[in-house]
Amino acid sequence: MWRVKVTGAIVLFLLIWSGFFAQAQSAPGMPAKSISGKQDQSYPVLLGEEILFQIHSGFKSLSAQERAAAISTRIRQLAEDPYFRVSSITVAEADDSIDILAGDRIIMSVFHKEARLRGQTSKDLAEANAAILRKAIARYQEEYGDRNLLQGLFYSAIATLALLGLALLLRLLYRRARVAVEALMQKKSSSLRIQDFEIIRADSVRAILNGAVQIIFTVIFLVAFYVYIQFTLSLFPQTRGFAQELLEFILKPTKTIGLAVLTYIPNLVFIIILGLLTSYVLKLLRPFFAGIEKGTINLENFYPEWAKPTYTLVRFLVIVLAVMIAYPFIPGSDSGVFKGISIFLGVLISIGSSSVVSNIVAGYALIYRRAFRIGDRVRINDIVGDVKELRIQVTLLHTIKNEEVIIPNSTIMNSHVINYSSLARENGLILYTTVTIGYDTPWRQVHAMLIMAAERTPGLRRDPAPFVFQRSLDDFYVRYELNAYTDKPQEMVGIYSDLHQNIQDAFNEYGVQIMSPNYVRDPDQPKLVPKDRWYVLPAKREDQNKGPSS
């Protein structure tokens, strides 16, 4: 991984270097400033990257710019000629100018008008330019000569070997540093703790130390690589200007970042103080709401189950308030780009989170309405189950079939909810079932048998006592409804099953026929199960048969 990052850094530097190369290649063709530093109608005469002097006037059909370019071409051709000697540069008078010659070839002419603009005589200006040409061409031939090139290649090869050696050394030291970190972690092999509170796990500490080691060695190599590039480019005159540009590339953003950091230090201090105050407020709120949840702090008309969601809501509001206060002090918050991104993200959130927001609002509404609590047996639409978890967006039900049903809170808000447990804790939940018995059976006997069946059923309370309603007088039978109290709503399915079994036993025991589900005519023989056939195989007696419990 370390080698991959180093390779990426090298590629990045080479791309930057190639960009400066292209920029430097196009630079000589641009007009330069005059000696006084003011922009005027003068153009530089160049030899490589060096400005020798300025041309202020044209000649015949040539403009000053074209003339400067022509003179620069002649000077470069002379400098690149290995047999040219600077001693052959002389000055000779002409009719209306002073010519600078290379042997018998004219390099340039100095006109009287041009000399007057410079405040000199034509001969003095020509002699000065000739002296400049001799020195510049001699220096150019020396720098661009084979000897200087070989010397540069030699030093660059040494620098390259040194960089490779440093890379191998850093690689070795990096591996040893990783081994040292592992040895330290095995020796300590503990998390960062304050007493019994774990702040950072051991794996996180190991990752932080390895990351710090990797960053340190990467920075060292990048600095060494930058020094290598700077040194190598400065060895050759063709790339010496690029070395300076590369230095400016590093120094300019560093200076800009440094000034920006200094400028934002007061804002940074404000944000840090605001963050500390916000953290302190949240730390004060946490034990307060924890005390309400545990019951050690009592507030009138404020229930303990409200403590956790209220703390979550208050914490969110405190953080939002802190962000709103800190927003103007964030670097770049007043820029158009920052504002545009903020608006874009706001639109995305508003479009994509409508259902999320509705579920969150519904979740808090359910919590504060106390429609149900954790562990309650409820019916939501056609789903019956125990409330396993009440989250901000959804509610989890554990059904009697051992299923987990996730219901969005907005759906619950738009549905009817039956809570079997809320009143069962104090007064008990009424379980009820109906039977239809013919008119030839005394209703008092039916009441007694139904109540007897309820008293035989485990899970049903004796106090309050079970009771019977006669719901209707139908064409062929009377519809009776047995009601009994239970304080175990989670076991209602098993209780119903036991109750129905006991009703059948009671009516069979006293020879009364149950006429459900429908009645057509009286049968020749009553539809009863004799007592001696109650336990026909494979049926087992009650002490051997365990009924459902939920």
Backbone torsions as a table, in degrees:
resi	resn	phi	psi	omega
1	MET	NA	-40.9	-179.8
2	TRP	-64.1	-41.0	179.1
3	ARG	-66.0	-36.4	179.1
4	VAL	-63.5	-43.3	-179.4
5	LYS	-67.1	-38.8	178.4
6	VAL	-64.3	-42.4	177.5
7	THR	-61.1	-40.9	177.1
8	GLY	-63.0	-38.0	178.3
9	ALA	-65.9	-39.3	178.9
10	ILE	-63.3	-43.8	179.0
11	VAL	-61.5	-40.3	178.7
12	LEU	-61.8	-43.8	179.2
13	PHE	-64.5	-39.6	179.8
14	LEU	-65.8	-37.8	176.7
15	LEU	-64.3	-42.1	177.7
16	ILE	-62.4	-43.4	179.8
17	TRP	-61.4	-41.9	-179.6
18	SER	-66.8	-33.0	177.1
19	GLY	-65.7	-41.2	177.7
20	PHE	-68.4	-31.8	178.4
21	PHE	-62.9	-46.2	179.8
22	ALA	-64.2	-38.2	-179.8
23	GLN	-67.5	-40.5	-178.3
24	ALA	-69.8	-30.2	-179.6
25	GLN	-65.8	-33.6	-178.2
26	SER	-88.1	-9.8	-175.0
27	ALA	-66.8	-40.7	-174.1
28	PRO	-62.4	-24.5	-177.9
29	GLY	-75.5	-4.4	-175.9
30	MET	-90.4	147.5	178.3
31	PRO	-63.5	143.3	-179.7
32	ALA	-104.1	168.7	176.2
33	LYS	-82.3	157.5	177.9
34	SER	-75.6	177.7	-177.8
35	ILE	-62.7	-35.9	-179.0
36	SER	-72.7	-10.7	178.9
37	GLY	92.0	-1.9	-179.3
38	LYS	-100.6	145.3	180.0
39	GLN	-75.1	124.7	178.0
40	ASP	-142.4	-168.0	-178.0
41	GLN	-88.0	48.1	176.5
42	SER	-120.1	150.8	-176.5
43	TYR	-132.8	143.4	-172.4
44	PRO	-80.8	147.8	168.1
45	VAL	-98.5	123.4	-171.0
46	LEU	-114.4	149.1	167.0
47	LEU	-132.1	103.2	-171.4
48	GLY	69.0	-121.9	177.7
49	GLU	-100.0	0.9	-174.4
50	GLU	-94.8	131.8	174.4
51	ILE	-88.7	119.9	-177.4
52	LEU	-86.0	-54.3	177.9
53	PHE	-163.1	-179.9	-174.5
54	GLN	-110.8	149.7	174.1
55	ILE	-110.5	127.4	-173.6
56	HIS	-106.4	-15.2	-175.6
57	SER	-142.5	157.4	178.6
58	GLY	-90.2	-174.1	-179.4
59	PHE	-144.9	119.1	-178.1
60	LYS	55.1	-119.4	-177.0
61	SER	-86.6	-2.3	-179.7
62	LEU	-90.1	134.2	173.3
63	SER	-78.7	171.5	179.7
64	ALA	-62.3	-37.5	179.9
65	GLN	-67.4	-44.8	179.8
66	GLU	-66.7	-36.8	178.4
67	ARG	-65.5	-42.6	179.0
68	ALA	-62.3	-40.1	179.0
69	ALA	-66.0	-39.6	179.5
70	ALA	-65.8	-42.6	178.8
71	ILE	-64.1	-40.4	179.4
72	SER	-62.3	-36.9	179.8
73	THR	-66.7	-43.9	179.8
74	ARG	-63.1	-42.9	-178.6
75	ILE	-64.0	-41.2	179.9
76	ARG	-64.8	-39.4	178.7
77	GLN	-63.4	-40.7	177.6
78	LEU	-65.3	-43.2	-177.8
79	ALA	-66.2	-31.9	-178.4
80	GLU	-84.0	-7.7	176.9
81	ASP	-80.3	113.2	-176.5
82	PRO	-66.7	-18.8	-178.3
83	TYR	-95.5	-0.1	-178.9
84	PHE	-80.2	139.0	178.7
85	ARG	-117.1	132.7	-176.5
86	VAL	-66.8	-17.9	179.7
87	SER	-68.3	-14.7	-179.8
88	SER	-82.3	-2.8	179.6
89	ILE	-81.1	119.4	-178.7
90	THR	-132.8	173.0	179.6
91	VAL	-122.1	132.9	-179.5
92	ALA	-137.2	145.6	-179.8
93	GLU	-83.7	141.8	174.1
94	ALA	-121.5	-171.4	-176.2
95	ASP	-63.1	-52.9	-176.7
96	ASP	-124.9	22.0	-179.9
97	SER	-159.8	172.5	172.2
98	ILE	-114.2	121.7	-176.7
99	ASP	-96.3	142.6	171.9
100	ILE	-103.8	120.1	-172.0
101	LEU	-112.9	151.7	169.2
102	ALA	-118.5	92.0	-169.4
103	GLY	73.1	-118.0	177.3
104	ASP	-106.0	8.2	179.1
105	ARG	-100.0	138.3	179.7
106	ILE	-83.8	124.4	174.8
107	ILE	-84.0	-48.2	178.8
108	MET	-162.4	167.2	177.3
109	SER	-122.5	139.9	175.9
110	VAL	-105.0	115.9	-177.2
111	PHE	-90.1	153.7	-177.5
112	HIS	-62.3	-38.7	179.3
113	LYS	-61.9	-41.1	-179.1
114	GLU	-67.3	-37.9	178.9
115	ALA	-66.0	-37.9	179.1
116	ARG	-64.5	-36.7	176.6
117	LEU	-61.6	-30.7	179.5
118	ARG	-88.3	-5.5	-179.6
119	GLY	74.1	29.2	-178.3
120	GLN	-133.7	168.5	171.7
121	THR	-82.0	158.5	-179.2
122	SER	-61.2	-39.4	-177.8
123	LYS	-68.2	-42.4	-179.7
124	ASP	-64.6	-41.5	179.8
125	LEU	-66.2	-39.5	178.4
126	ALA	-65.0	-43.7	178.8
127	GLU	-62.6	-39.8	-180.0
128	ALA	-65.3	-43.8	179.0
129	ASN	-65.6	-37.3	178.7
130	ALA	-63.5	-42.9	178.2
131	ALA	-62.0	-40.7	177.7
132	ILE	-62.0	-42.3	-179.2
133	LEU	-63.9	-42.4	-179.8
134	ARG	-60.1	-48.6	-178.2
135	LYS	-65.1	-43.6	-176.2
136	ALA	-66.7	-43.4	-179.3
137	ILE	-67.4	-39.7	178.3
138	ALA	-62.9	-43.0	179.6
139	ARG	-67.0	-39.5	179.6
140	TYR	-63.3	-45.1	179.8
141	GLN	-64.6	-35.3	179.0
142	GLU	-69.8	-44.4	-176.7
143	GLU	-71.3	-38.2	-176.4
144	TYR	-94.3	9.2	-179.7
145	GLY	-76.3	167.0	-177.9
146	ASP	-63.6	-36.3	-177.8
147	ARG	-64.0	-45.6	179.8
148	ASN	-66.2	-36.2	178.5
149	LEU	-64.5	-44.7	179.0
150	LEU	-64.3	-38.6	178.6
151	GLN	-64.4	-41.7	177.6
152	GLY	-63.2	-41.7	178.1
153	LEU	-63.3	-37.5	179.7
154	PHE	-64.1	-48.2	-178.8
155	TYR	-67.7	-36.1	178.6
156	SER	-67.7	-34.2	176.8
157	ALA	-65.3	-42.8	177.2
158	ILE	-61.3	-43.1	179.4
159	ALA	-63.5	-38.2	179.1
160	THR	-65.5	-43.4	176.9
161	LEU	-62.3	-39.4	178.9
162	ALA	-63.7	-40.4	179.0
163	LEU	-65.3	-42.0	178.1
164	LEU	-63.8	-41.3	177.4
165	GLY	-62.6	-41.3	177.6
166	LEU	-64.0	-38.8	178.9
167	ALA	-62.8	-43.5	178.2
168	LEU	-64.2	-40.6	178.7
169	LEU	-63.8	-43.9	179.3
170	LEU	-64.0	-36.9	178.0
171	ARG	-62.8	-43.7	178.5
172	LEU	-64.0	-45.3	-179.5
173	LEU	-66.0	-34.3	179.4
174	TYR	-64.5	-43.9	178.2
175	ARG	-63.2	-41.2	179.3
176	ARG	-66.5	-35.8	178.1
177	ALA	-65.3	-38.8	177.1
178	ARG	-64.6	-40.7	177.5
179	VAL	-63.2	-40.1	179.0
180	ALA	-64.2	-39.0	177.6
181	VAL	-63.2	-45.7	178.7
182	GLU	-61.9	-40.3	178.5
183	ALA	-64.8	-40.5	178.0
184	LEU	-63.2	-41.9	-179.3
185	MET	-68.4	-36.0	177.8
186	GLN	-69.6	-32.5	179.5
187	LYS	-72.2	-45.5	179.7
188	LYS	-81.1	-51.2	176.8
189	SER	45.2	45.5	179.0
190	SER	-144.7	158.1	178.4
191	SER	-82.2	168.2	175.2
192	LEU	-81.8	116.1	-173.0
193	ARG	-128.2	155.2	165.5
194	ILE	-120.3	105.8	-171.0
195	GLN	56.6	-117.7	-178.8
196	ASP	-96.9	0.8	-178.0
197	PHE	-91.1	123.3	-179.1
198	GLU	-86.7	114.0	-179.8
199	ILE	-84.4	-53.2	-179.5
200	ILE	-132.0	132.9	179.5
201	ARG	-72.5	162.1	-177.6
202	ALA	-62.4	-38.8	178.6
203	ASP	-63.1	-38.4	178.5
204	SER	-67.7	-39.3	177.6
205	VAL	-62.4	-42.6	178.9
206	ARG	-61.9	-44.2	-179.9
207	ALA	-64.0	-38.3	179.8
208	ILE	-66.1	-44.9	-179.7
209	LEU	-65.0	-44.2	178.4
210	ASN	-63.5	-38.9	177.5
211	GLY	-64.9	-39.9	178.5
212	ALA	-64.4	-42.4	178.0
213	VAL	-62.1	-43.3	-179.6
214	GLN	-63.5	-41.9	179.1
215	ILE	-64.2	-43.6	-178.5
216	ILE	-60.8	-47.5	-178.1
217	PHE	-69.9	-34.0	176.8
218	THR	-65.2	-43.4	179.3
219	VAL	-63.7	-42.3	179.4
220	ILE	-60.1	-44.9	-179.4
221	PHE	-66.4	-40.4	179.5
222	LEU	-63.7	-40.0	177.0
223	VAL	-63.2	-44.9	178.7
224	ALA	-63.0	-39.4	179.3
225	PHE	-66.5	-37.9	177.6
226	TYR	-64.4	-43.8	178.0
227	VAL	-61.5	-39.4	178.9
228	TYR	-62.7	-47.6	179.1
229	ILE	-61.8	-43.9	-179.0
230	GLN	-62.4	-44.6	-178.3
231	PHE	-67.1	-43.7	-177.8
232	THR	-65.2	-42.6	179.9
233	LEU	-66.2	-32.2	-178.3
234	SER	-76.2	-10.0	-179.4
235	LEU	-75.0	-25.1	-174.2
236	PHE	-115.6	135.8	-178.6
237	PRO	-64.1	-28.9	179.3
238	GLN	-65.4	-27.2	-175.6
239	THR	-116.5	5.8	-176.7
240	ARG	-64.5	-35.9	177.8
241	GLY	-66.5	-33.2	179.0
242	PHE	-66.5	-33.6	178.5
243	ALA	-62.2	-41.7	178.5
244	GLN	-66.7	-39.6	178.0
245	GLU	-64.2	-38.2	178.7
246	LEU	-64.9	-39.6	177.0
247	LEU	-62.9	-42.6	177.7
248	GLU	-63.6	-35.3	179.4
249	PHE	-62.0	-36.3	179.2
250	ILE	-78.7	-43.9	-174.3
251	LEU	-70.9	-39.1	-175.3
252	LYS	-63.6	-52.2	178.0
253	PRO	-66.1	-32.0	177.4
254	THR	-63.2	-42.6	178.3
255	LYS	-64.9	-43.0	-179.7
256	THR	-62.2	-44.9	179.8
257	ILE	-64.9	-41.1	179.9
258	GLY	-62.1	-45.1	178.6
259	LEU	-64.7	-38.9	178.8
260	ALA	-64.3	-40.0	178.4
261	VAL	-63.9	-43.8	178.8
262	LEU	-62.9	-37.9	-179.0
263	THR	-67.4	-36.1	-175.5
264	TYR	-93.4	5.8	179.2
265	ILE	-59.8	-45.4	177.4
266	PRO	-60.1	-42.1	178.1
267	ASN	-64.7	-39.2	178.5
268	LEU	-63.0	-41.2	177.8
269	VAL	-62.1	-41.4	178.5
270	PHE	-62.9	-43.9	-179.3
271	ILE	-64.2	-40.5	179.0
272	ILE	-63.2	-45.3	179.4
273	ILE	-63.1	-42.7	178.3
274	LEU	-61.8	-41.1	178.1
275	GLY	-63.5	-40.8	178.4
276	LEU	-64.9	-42.3	178.4
277	LEU	-64.2	-41.9	178.6
278	THR	-62.4	-44.2	178.1
279	SER	-61.8	-39.0	-179.9
280	TYR	-66.4	-41.8	178.3
281	VAL	-62.3	-43.1	179.3
282	LEU	-64.7	-36.2	177.8
283	LYS	-66.9	-31.9	176.3
284	LEU	-73.3	-35.5	-178.7
285	LEU	-71.2	-34.8	-174.5
286	ARG	-59.6	-52.9	-179.8
287	PRO	-67.1	-27.8	178.6
288	PHE	-64.0	-50.5	179.8
289	PHE	-72.3	-28.8	174.9
290	ALA	-64.3	-38.5	176.4
291	GLY	-64.6	-37.6	176.5
292	ILE	-65.0	-41.7	-179.0
293	GLU	-65.1	-37.4	-179.6
294	LYS	-81.3	-14.6	179.3
295	GLY	94.0	0.6	178.2
296	THR	-75.6	-21.0	174.8
297	ILE	-118.9	124.2	-177.7
298	ASN	-112.5	126.9	174.5
299	LEU	-118.1	137.4	-178.1
300	GLU	-65.0	132.2	178.7
301	ASN	60.5	24.9	175.7
302	PHE	-126.1	114.4	-172.6
303	TYR	-86.6	150.1	-178.2
304	PRO	-59.0	-34.4	-178.4
305	GLU	-69.7	-11.2	176.6
306	TRP	-82.6	-14.2	-170.2
307	ALA	-62.9	-50.6	-175.1
308	LYS	-65.3	-50.0	177.9
309	PRO	-65.0	-32.7	178.0
310	THR	-66.5	-40.0	177.0
311	TYR	-62.9	-41.7	177.7
312	THR	-60.5	-42.7	-179.4
313	LEU	-67.4	-45.0	-180.0
314	VAL	-65.0	-40.7	178.4
315	ARG	-61.7	-42.0	177.9
316	PHE	-61.6	-43.8	-179.3
317	LEU	-65.5	-38.9	178.8
318	VAL	-64.6	-43.4	179.5
319	ILE	-65.0	-42.5	178.5
320	VAL	-62.1	-41.7	178.4
321	LEU	-62.9	-41.9	178.8
322	ALA	-64.0	-41.2	178.9
323	VAL	-64.6	-40.8	178.6
324	MET	-62.9	-39.4	178.9
325	ILE	-69.3	-38.9	-176.2
326	ALA	-80.3	-16.4	-173.3
327	TYR	-54.4	-49.0	-178.4
328	PRO	-64.0	-17.9	-177.0
329	PHE	-95.8	0.2	177.9
330	ILE	-77.7	132.9	179.5
331	PRO	-57.2	128.4	177.5
332	GLY	83.0	5.8	-178.1
333	SER	-67.6	-23.2	-179.7
334	ASP	-91.9	3.0	-179.5
335	SER	-81.1	155.2	179.5
336	GLY	-65.0	-36.4	-179.8
337	VAL	-64.1	-44.6	179.8
338	PHE	-61.2	-43.8	179.8
339	LYS	-66.5	-40.5	178.9
340	GLY	-62.4	-42.8	178.3
341	ILE	-64.4	-40.0	179.3
342	SER	-62.1	-43.4	179.0
343	ILE	-65.1	-42.5	-180.0
344	PHE	-60.6	-46.5	179.0
345	LEU	-64.6	-37.9	177.9
346	GLY	-62.3	-41.4	178.0
347	VAL	-64.9	-43.4	179.2
348	LEU	-60.4	-44.1	-178.5
349	ILE	-65.9	-42.6	-178.3
350	SER	-65.7	-35.2	-179.7
351	ILE	-76.1	-44.2	-172.8
352	GLY	-86.7	-10.2	-172.7
353	SER	-115.7	18.9	-179.1
354	SER	-62.4	-46.1	178.6
355	SER	-67.3	-35.4	178.5
356	VAL	-63.4	-45.3	-179.3
357	VAL	-64.4	-42.3	179.8
358	SER	-62.7	-37.9	178.0
359	ASN	-67.9	-38.4	178.9
360	ILE	-64.8	-46.7	178.4
361	VAL	-60.6	-43.3	178.4
362	ALA	-64.1	-37.2	178.7
363	GLY	-61.6	-45.8	178.0
364	TYR	-67.2	-36.0	177.6
365	ALA	-62.5	-41.6	178.5
366	LEU	-64.4	-39.1	-179.1
367	ILE	-64.8	-47.0	-175.0
368	TYR	-79.1	-20.5	173.8
369	ARG	-80.7	-16.6	179.9
370	ARG	58.1	44.8	178.7
371	ALA	-62.8	-35.4	176.2
372	PHE	-161.3	165.6	179.3
373	ARG	-125.0	170.7	178.4
374	ILE	-61.2	130.5	179.2
375	GLY	95.4	-10.4	-179.9
376	ASP	-70.7	144.8	172.5
377	ARG	-89.6	119.5	-174.4
378	VAL	-132.5	162.1	170.6
379	ARG	-122.7	119.7	176.7
380	ILE	-117.7	112.3	-170.7
381	ASN	57.9	-115.6	-179.5
382	ASP	-106.0	12.5	-176.2
383	ILE	-104.7	125.4	177.4
384	VAL	-114.9	130.0	178.8
385	GLY	-174.8	177.2	177.9
386	ASP	-93.9	138.3	179.1
387	VAL	-69.9	113.8	-178.5
388	LYS	-90.3	-40.4	-177.5
389	GLU	-156.7	136.8	177.5
390	LEU	-113.4	102.1	-179.2
391	ARG	-96.6	175.2	-177.7
392	ILE	-67.6	-35.5	-175.5
393	GLN	-105.5	-30.3	-176.2
394	VAL	-136.5	163.4	174.8
395	THR	-121.8	134.8	-178.1
396	LEU	-103.5	126.8	176.6
397	LEU	-112.4	140.3	173.9
398	HIS	-107.5	108.2	-173.7
399	THR	-79.3	170.4	180.0
400	ILE	-70.5	-13.7	176.1
401	LYS	-95.1	16.6	179.1
402	ASN	62.5	39.9	176.2
403	GLU	-107.9	148.1	174.5
404	GLU	-106.7	118.8	-177.9
405	VAL	-112.8	127.5	179.4
406	ILE	-105.1	119.0	-176.3
407	ILE	-117.6	124.6	175.9
408	PRO	-61.1	141.6	-177.5
409	ASN	-64.7	-31.8	177.6
410	SER	-64.5	-33.1	176.5
411	THR	-66.5	-40.3	179.0
412	ILE	-64.7	-38.8	-179.7
413	MET	-63.8	-28.8	-178.7
414	ASN	-97.6	11.6	-178.5
415	SER	-125.2	164.0	173.9
416	HIS	-88.3	140.2	-176.7
417	VAL	-121.0	129.0	174.2
418	ILE	-107.6	120.7	179.5
419	ASN	-105.2	112.3	-179.0
420	TYR	-82.3	-14.1	-170.8
421	SER	-103.1	-22.9	-170.0
422	SER	-61.5	-46.3	179.6
423	LEU	-90.0	-16.5	-178.2
424	ALA	-67.8	-21.5	-178.1
425	ARG	-67.1	-30.4	-176.9
426	GLU	-108.1	-57.5	-173.9
427	ASN	-98.4	-14.9	-179.0
428	GLY	93.1	153.0	177.8
429	LEU	-95.6	134.6	179.9
430	ILE	-88.7	119.6	171.6
431	LEU	-97.4	140.0	-176.3
432	TYR	-140.1	151.2	176.1
433	THR	-150.1	157.7	-175.5
434	THR	-121.0	149.2	172.6
435	VAL	-136.4	155.7	177.0
436	THR	-118.6	126.3	-175.9
437	ILE	-126.7	143.4	-178.2
438	GLY	-64.6	162.3	-178.3
439	TYR	-70.5	-15.7	-178.5
440	ASP	-80.1	-3.5	177.8
441	THR	-101.9	127.9	-179.3
442	PRO	-59.2	133.9	-177.2
443	TRP	-66.1	-29.4	179.5
444	ARG	-65.4	-37.6	177.2
445	GLN	-64.7	-41.4	178.9
446	VAL	-62.0	-45.2	178.3
447	HIS	-57.2	-45.4	-176.9
448	ALA	-64.5	-41.7	-179.2
449	MET	-67.1	-39.4	179.0
450	LEU	-65.1	-42.9	179.1
451	ILE	-66.3	-38.2	177.3
452	MET	-61.9	-41.6	177.9
453	ALA	-62.7	-38.7	178.8
454	ALA	-66.0	-39.4	-179.3
455	GLU	-69.1	-25.1	178.0
456	ARG	-80.0	-12.2	-172.6
457	THR	-89.4	120.1	176.6
458	PRO	-67.8	143.6	-179.2
459	GLY	98.9	-16.6	176.5
460	LEU	-96.2	140.8	-174.5
461	ARG	-85.0	147.3	172.3
462	ARG	-84.3	-25.0	-179.5
463	ASP	-132.5	114.2	1.8
464	PRO	-66.3	153.5	-174.3
465	ALA	-76.1	150.5	174.8
466	PRO	-63.0	155.4	178.9
467	PHE	-146.3	161.4	-174.5
468	VAL	-124.6	136.9	171.2
469	PHE	-111.0	142.6	170.0
470	GLN	-96.3	101.6	-170.3
471	ARG	-74.9	-32.9	-179.5
472	SER	-162.5	156.2	174.6
473	LEU	-109.5	96.3	-176.1
474	ASP	-85.3	-175.5	-174.2
475	ASP	-64.4	-39.4	-172.2
476	PHE	-120.7	-8.7	-176.4
477	TYR	-155.7	170.7	176.3
478	VAL	-106.2	136.5	179.6
479	ARG	-97.4	116.1	-179.4
480	TYR	-105.1	143.2	177.7
481	GLU	-123.1	119.2	177.9
482	LEU	-92.6	130.1	178.3
483	ASN	-121.9	132.3	179.8
484	ALA	-144.7	148.7	-176.4
485	TYR	-91.7	145.7	172.7
486	THR	-143.4	147.1	174.3
487	ASP	-109.1	19.5	179.7
488	LYS	-126.3	70.4	-177.1
489	PRO	-64.5	-25.5	178.5
490	GLN	-67.8	-17.6	-178.6
491	GLU	-105.7	17.1	-171.6
492	MET	-63.5	-33.0	179.6
493	VAL	-65.5	-45.9	177.5
494	GLY	-66.4	-36.7	179.3
495	ILE	-64.9	-43.3	177.3
496	TYR	-58.9	-43.0	-179.4
497	SER	-62.2	-46.0	178.7
498	ASP	-63.5	-39.6	-178.8
499	LEU	-63.9	-43.3	179.2
500	HIS	-64.8	-37.7	176.8
501	GLN	-62.4	-43.9	-177.5
502	ASN	-69.2	-32.7	176.1
503	ILE	-64.6	-44.1	177.9
504	GLN	-60.4	-43.9	-179.4
505	ASP	-63.2	-43.3	-177.1
506	ALA	-64.7	-44.0	-178.1
507	PHE	-71.3	-35.8	175.3
508	ASN	-66.8	-37.4	-177.6
509	GLU	-63.0	-36.3	-176.9
510	TYR	-104.8	12.4	171.5
511	GLY	69.5	32.7	-179.8
512	VAL	-108.5	129.7	-177.0
513	GLN	-88.3	130.5	173.3
514	ILE	-85.5	125.2	-170.8
515	MET	-96.2	5.5	175.9
516	SER	-75.0	154.2	2.3
517	PRO	-86.0	-15.1	-178.3
518	ASN	-151.2	160.6	-177.2
519	TYR	-130.4	130.2	178.1
520	VAL	-114.1	-53.2	178.7
521	ARG	-157.4	166.1	178.1
522	ASP	-72.1	128.0	178.2
523	PRO	-74.5	163.1	177.7
524	ASP	-63.0	-39.4	177.4
525	GLN	-121.6	137.2	177.8
526	PRO	-59.2	142.4	-179.7
527	LYS	-83.0	80.0	-178.2
528	LEU	-123.4	159.4	174.6
529	VAL	-109.0	112.3	179.3
530	PRO	-58.7	152.7	-176.0
531	LYS	-63.3	-32.0	-178.8
532	ASP	-73.0	-8.0	178.4
533	ARG	-108.0	9.4	-179.3
534	TRP	-63.9	-30.3	-173.7
535	TYR	-118.9	36.9	175.6
536	VAL	-65.2	137.9	-178.0
537	LEU	-55.3	140.3	11.6
538	PRO	-94.6	18.1	-179.5
539	ALA	-64.6	150.6	178.4
540	LYS	-124.0	156.9	178.8
541	ARG	-69.9	165.4	-173.4
542	GLU	-58.8	-35.1	-178.0
543	ASP	-71.6	-12.1	179.4
544	GLN	-109.0	-7.2	-173.7
545	ASN	-119.3	123.0	179.5
546	LYS	-103.7	121.2	179.3
547	GLY	-80.2	172.7	178.4
548	PRO	-65.3	150.3	-176.7
549	SER	-116.1	3.1	-178.9
550	SER	-143.4	NA	NA
